[in-house]
Amino acid sequence: MEIEEIQRRYFEYTLHEIPYGVLYSQNGATSEECIKLLDELKNYELLCARLKINRMKLIEKCRFYYNAYKDYLYVCEEYSDFSDYLDHVKITDN
């Protein structure tokens, strides 16, 4: 398995619990881990560009949810869950 495929599968894994949250390793991500994921995503985007592989749909989706989840964690007491937060602030990944 090539490095791009390993990274792609990991980024897909981090989102498989959406709309309930973003994963980091086997747990829900912290705000600091969301920042790490965003940094890792930048490196992945560069790798894809070098390999001439178009993964922009996944990259944009990850960027959207990592940022939204990071922001949610600062105000999570005001919402029942991440899905509720997304509904109330009218955030969508479209």
N, C-alpha and C positions, 0 to 999 in steps of 0.2 A: 504494500500500500504506500502510495506516495504522500509526501508531506502535505500537499495541498488537500488531498482527500481526507487525511486525518484531521486537519484543521477545520475543513468544511463540516465534517461530521460532528466535531466538537461544538462549533457555533450553532449548528442545527439542534444539537442536544440541549444547549443552554436555553433554547426557546421552547422546548417541547411541552413545558408546563403553562405556557401562555394560554389564557389570560390570568393565570393565578400568580405568576411570578417568573423571574429569571433565575436560572440555576448557575451556580459556580461550584464545580466539582459535584458533590452529591447533595449539596444544601442550597437553600435560597441565597442569592448573592447579597452581600452588604453593599453599601454605597461605595466603599473603597474598592470592592471587587468589581463593581460595575465600571469604575474608572480603569481598572486593570484590563477588563474585557474590551473596553473601548481602545485602549492602547494596543492590545493584541489584534484587534480588528484592523487597525491602521496597518500593521505589519502584514496581515493577511491580504489586505487590499493591494499593497505594494507587490506581494508575491504573485497575486493573480494578474496584475498588470505585466509583470516580467514574463509570466508564462502565457500571456495573451488568452487568459480564461476569463470569461464574463460571469462574475458572481455578484454583480451589482444589486440584484434583487435581494439576495441573502444579506449582503453587507448593509444595505439601507434598512432592511427590516431589523437586523441586529442593532444597528446604531440607534434606530428609533426606540426599540424596547429597552436597551441598556440605559439610555438617557431618561426615558419615562420612568423606569423602575427606580433609578437612582433618585429622581425627584420625588417619587412617591414615598420612598423610605423616610424622607424628612417630614412628611405630613401624614403618615400612615394612620395615626390615631384618629384622624378626621374621617376615615373611610372604613367600610367593612372589610375590603380587600382590594387588591390591585385592579381587578375588573371594575369594581365600583369607582375607583379613582379614575380610570380611563373613561368611564361613562360620564362622570360628573364634570370632568375638565374637557370633555368633548375631544379627546385625543384619539386619532385613528392612525393606522399605519398605511393608509391608502395614499 
